[in-house]
């Protein structure tokens, strides 16, 4: 379970970075503390509630499965390849 939540935290951070948001920005959008977001992203919070994760996903404009399975990166790569063609 810890491996999953660590991966989830990394994926959330990547999604936040993709949106060019700081942890403070995301905290302001969600009313979730910056400290909680940091703990999730770094893997210190190994048991975030589903509600918290869904709120973060919603604020990032993503579905849960996109963040869990890192699908947003795949979309970005496909989109950038289409632009080059």
N, C-alpha and C positions, 0 to 999 in steps of 0.2 A: 504494500500500500504506500509506503514512503517513497518508493521509486516513482509510482504514478503521480503522487502529489508534487514531487520535485519537478517532474516533467510538466505537469500542469502549470506550476509556477513559472517555469522557463517559457512556456508557450504564452502565458498571459503577459509576461514582460515583453516578449517579441511582438505580440499583438499591440501592446501599448506603444512600443517604440515605432512600430509601423504607422501608427496614427499620430506620431510625433507628440505624444502626451507625456508629461512627467507624472510621477506618482502623486504629486500634489494636485495636478490637474484632474486626474482620475478620482482622487478622493473628493474633490469639490463636486464632481459630476454625480457621485454615487452616495455621498454621506457615509462612506466607509473610510475609516481613518487611514492616513498615509502609512502609519505603522503596521496596520493589518495588511495592507496591500504589499508592503515590503516583506513582511513575514511570509506571505503566501508565495511571492515571487522568488524568495531565496530558499524556500523549503523549510523554514523554521516552523511555520504553521502546517503541520502534516494532516490536519483534519478540518479544512475550511468547510463551512456549511454549503450545501447545494444552493441555498438562497443567495449567499454571498457571491458565489462563483457566477450564478446566473445574472445577478445585478451587474457585476463587472463585465460580463460578456455583452449584456445589453448596452451598457455605456460605450463599449468599444464597437458597437454595431455589428456584432457577430453572434452566431448561434453557438451553443455549447459544444456541439460536435466539431465545429471549425477550430475552436481553441483546443479541445482535448486531442484531436487528431492532427493538429498543426496544418489544417487544410488551407488557411489563409496564405501561407507561404507558397503552397502549390499554385494557388490562384494568381498570386503576384508574378510568379515565374512564367506561367502560361501567358498572362497579359503582356508582360514585357517581351516575350518571344513574338507575340502577335504584332506588337508595335514595330519590331525590327524588320519583320517580313514585308 
